[in-house]
Amino acid sequence: MCRKKGSKVLERTCHVRIKETADIKYFFFFKKTVSLITNSIIPNCTSKKCKSRHVLKASAGPFSYQKFIHFALDETKRRTLLVPSPLQEKYSSMTAMDGTTELQMLSFQAPKMRLLRSLSIENEAIQILDFAVFSRPEFDVPIFCANFFTTATMNIIVLDLNPLHNVIDQRNYKEKYFKRLIPLGLRYSELFPWGGKLTSESLKFFSPIVIWTKFPPSQDRYECLYSAFKEYYKAWLELIAQAPEEIDASYIKCNREAQHKYLTWRAEKDPGHGILKRLIGERHAQDLVRDFLFNGLDELGSKGFLDYFPEYRCEDGSVNEKRSILGKSFENRPWDARGEFIGDDIKI
């Protein structure tokens, strides 16, 4: 684990705990940071600037998330028939208004995978990876999710197998997919301590093995993260390989709605969209979010955000822009060493 190419295992470095910082915000809540980073980026993107390209450009910086993507694609191709998604024709690459920042997109599908997609953004100021894999509704496996946000001074990380169904309320589902993965989660929770407050609304979309953390720039830390990404992704590939196909129409419908609910939440409440708006403009950003990042909103269901989350309805019928209505958040990891939810016992 955490091995550099051509070097000894970084066991000693990887087991040094990261210093915790007060009031660390959850990755999807880095709105202020986004504003600071992207204020220098011209907030419009003409159609000429945003033309599609098919060549992936390497990052100019010392670290790139491209090897994460390459590993995932190579590992997936070893196990299943992976073919380009129809989305690839429209979404491959865009150049931002600054003329240098590249938004690189890849999308594939497989017999059990509805969509494997990645978005990476790299320039001298930021490195971003949004990588996810969604199963077909006939399979109730979790959603693989890797959201990495890197600047010259910090890294904000979320890596998880997002449960398709709520593991806090549905114990059978947790036992089915996460019981045997708890040791894996524990190992990396020691290397990557809990990153700070996480709202109760967001928590229901995460599993007991979630890595939610923050750490300063460090090549050793990146190598540990790469190790975690590989192990989590291999674990996910094993789950989907072993998952039997559901034939009961009612269960398939339930899986479809669960995935649609997840997509609806992410499409509405992910403030990382601010970066996209500043890079390529609001219209292109909305298109990318709805049709690419969270593809399936129109195909998997017809319910809207307020149908799933009525507590966010304002008096005028609009959606409340707050990211937490309940106002409850978790400063510490709300699962114990056995993967049991202890959030109700945590002082907040």
N, C-alpha and C positions, 0 to 999 in steps of 0.2 A: 504493500500500500504506500502511496505517496512517493513513488520512485521517479527520480529524474532520469532522463535518457542518458545511459552511459555512466551513471553514478551510483553510489550506495543508497540504500533506503534512507529516507529522511525521517526516520522514526523519532529521533530525538527532537528535531525541530517541530515536527507535526504534533507532538504531545505537549508543547508549550501552550498553555491556555491564553487565549486572546483577552486583553484587558477590556472589561466591560465599560461602556460609556453611558452616562445617564441620559435619559430621554431620547434614546435611539428610536427612530421611527421605522415602522414596517416598510418594506420595499415599495409597496404600492402607495405609500403616503409620503413620497419624497418630493412633494410639490415645490417646496421652497428651494430645494437643491436644484431641481429641474430648471426653475426660473433663473437662478444664478448662473447656471452653466450655459443656458441657451439664450440669454439676453443679447449676446453678441451675434446671434444667428439671425439673419434677415427673415422675418416671419412669413414670407410668401414664396411660392414656388411656381414658376410658370410651367406651362406644359412642355416647353422646350427643355427646361432644366430637369424636368421629371421624366424624361423619356426613358424607356426600358433599355437595359443593357443585359448582356448575357455573360459578361466576364466578371469573375469575383476578384476584387482587388484586396491585396493584403494590407494589414494595418501598418501605418507609419510608425506606430509606437512599439515599445519593447515587448508588449504582451498582446496576444490575440486570442479570441474565443473560436477562431476558425478550426483549431484542432479538436475542439469539443464536437463541433458539427461533423467533421470528417470521421471521428471515431464512431459517432452514433450511426451515421449512414453505412459505414463499413460493417459494423456489428449487426445492423439490421439486415443488410444484404446477405450476410452469412447464414441467416436463419430463416429468411422468408423471401418471397418474390416482391421486390420493391420497384414500383413503376412511378413515373412522374404523374403528379396530379394535374387535372385540367387547369387548376389555378396557376400552374407554372407558366402557362402561355401568357398570362396577363401580369403576373407578379414575379419578377426576377431580380430587378435592381432599379433603383432610382438615385439620381444625383440631387442633393439638396441645393438650396439657393446659394449657399456659400461656394458652390462649384467644386468642392473637394470631398465633402462628406458623402459616403456611399451607404445607402440602405440596401442590404443584400438579402434576398428572399429565396427560399427553397421550399418546395412542397412535393410530397409523395403520398402514395397510398399502397396498401397491401391487402391480402385476403381478409385479415382480421382488423386492419387499421383503416379507419375512415379517412384520417388525415395525419400525416407527419409534416410539420412545418417549422421553419426557423426564420427569424428576423435578426440580423446583426447590423449594428451601427458602429462604425469605427472612424475616429479622427484623432487629432492630437489632444483633444480635451476629454473625450469619453469613449468607453467601450461598452457596448450593450449587447446582450444575447437574450432573446426570448424564444425558447425552444419548447415545443409541446407535441405530444402525440395523443390522438383521440381514437379509441376503438370504435368499431361499428356497433350500433345499438344491440346487436345480437349477443354482445359480450359485455359483462358488467365490470370489467377490469378498471382500475383507477386510471386517471389521466396523468401521463408523465409531464412534469412541469419544471422547467429551469428558467429562472428569471435572474440575470446577473447584470449589475450596474456598477461600472468602474470609472473612477476619475483619478486624477493625480494624487488625491489625498484620501480616498476611501473606496471601499467595495461594499455594496449592499447586495446580499445574496438570499435567494429563495430557491430551494431544491426540494422537490417532494413528489410523491405519488399521490396526487390529489384524489381522495376517495370519491367515487361516483355517487355513493350514498353516505349519509351522515354517520360517521363512526362513533359519535358520542351517543346517539340514540339507537343505532342499529348494531348491536353487539355482534350479531351473526356475521355481518359484512366485515367488521373489523377482524374477527377471528379468521375468516376465510382468506383475507389477503394480507393482513399485517402482522399476525401473531409471529410468524417465522422470520419477519423482517425486523423485529424489535432489536435484536442484538446489533444489526447493522446500523440502525438509527442511534443506538446508545454509543457506539464507537465514535461516530462522527459528531454527536452532541458534545463529546468531551473535547474534540478538536475545534469545533465551531460553536461556542456558547450562544445561548438564546439572545436575539438581537434587540430586545426591548419590547415596548408595548405593542400588542396585537389585539385589535378589536374583536369582540365576541361575534360580530357579524361575519368577519373574515375567517375566523377560526373554524367555522363549520365546513369550510372548503379545504381544510388541511388535515393531514394524518398525524398519528403519533410519532412518525419518523421524520417529520419535516425538519429541514435545515433552514433556519431563519437566523441570519447572523450578519455581522458587520466587522470588517477588519481593515487595517491600513495596508497600503501597497507592499507586497512582499512576494518575491518569486517563489519562495518556499510555500507560502500560503496558496498561491495559484496552483502549484503542483498538488497540494493536498486537496484543493477544490476539484482539480481534474480527476484525481483518484476517486473522490466521492461521486462525481458525475458518472464515471465509468461503472462503478459498483451499483449505483442506483439504477442506471439504465439497463445494465445486465439483469438486475433483479426484475425490472419491469418486463423485459423481453421474456424472461422465464414465465412470468405470470400470464402473459397473453398467449404464449405458446401452449400452456397447459389448460387454458380456459376453454371449457366446452361451449359449443354454440347453443344458445337458448332458442327453443322452438315454440314456447308458449307466447302467444301474441300479447298477453297482458304484461308479461315480464319485459318483453322487448319494448313495449310502449313506456313502461316505467323507466327503463334505462334511457330511452330517447329523451324523455322529459327531464330526467336528472341531468343529462349532459346539456340540454337546452337551458336549464336553469343556471348552470355554471357559466355557460357562454354569455347569458344575459347579464349576470352579475358583473363579469369581467368587462364586457363591452361598455357597461354604463359607469362602473366605479373605479376603473383603473386610471389614476391621474398621470401615469406615465405617458398618456396620450398628449400631454403638454409638449413633450419633446417632439413628437411627430408633427404637431401643429406648427411649431416654430421652424422645423426643418423643411416641411413640404407643403405647408398651408392646411387650413382647416378642411377643405373639401377632399383633398387627397388623403389626409389623415383619417377622416371618417370612413372613407372607402376602404382604406387599408385595414382599419380596425374591424369593421363589420364583415367585409367579404373575405379577408385573408386571415388575420390573427384569430378571429373568433368565428370563422366560417361555420355555418350550420344554423345560424340564427333564423334564417328564412326557411331552411329545409327540415329542421328537426322539430319545430313547433311553431305555434302561432301566438302564444302568450307574450305579453309585454312585461317590462320590468315591474310595473306596479301590480300586475297579476301575481307575480311570485313574491314581491316584497311590498305589500300594501302599506306597511308602516312608514314608507318613504313618501307617501302621497301628501302634497301640500293642499291647502284649502282651494287653490285655483285649479287643482288637478295635475299640476306639474310634479316633477320628481325633485325631492329635496336633494340639494347638492352635497349635504353632509355625508361623510363616509361612515358615521356611526350614529345611529338613532338611540340605541340603548345606553350609550355612554360608558359601557363596561369594556375594560381592556386588561390584558394580562402582561404583566411586567416580567414574569418568569415562565419557564416552560410548564404548560398546564397538564403534562402527562408524566407519570412516574416511570420508574425503571422497568415496570412490567407493561407499559403502554396503556395503563389505566388513566382515565381522565380525572384529574384532581383539581380542575379549574375552579370548581365551586368552593374548594377549601383554601384557595390562594387569596391572600389579602391583596386587594387592588386599590 
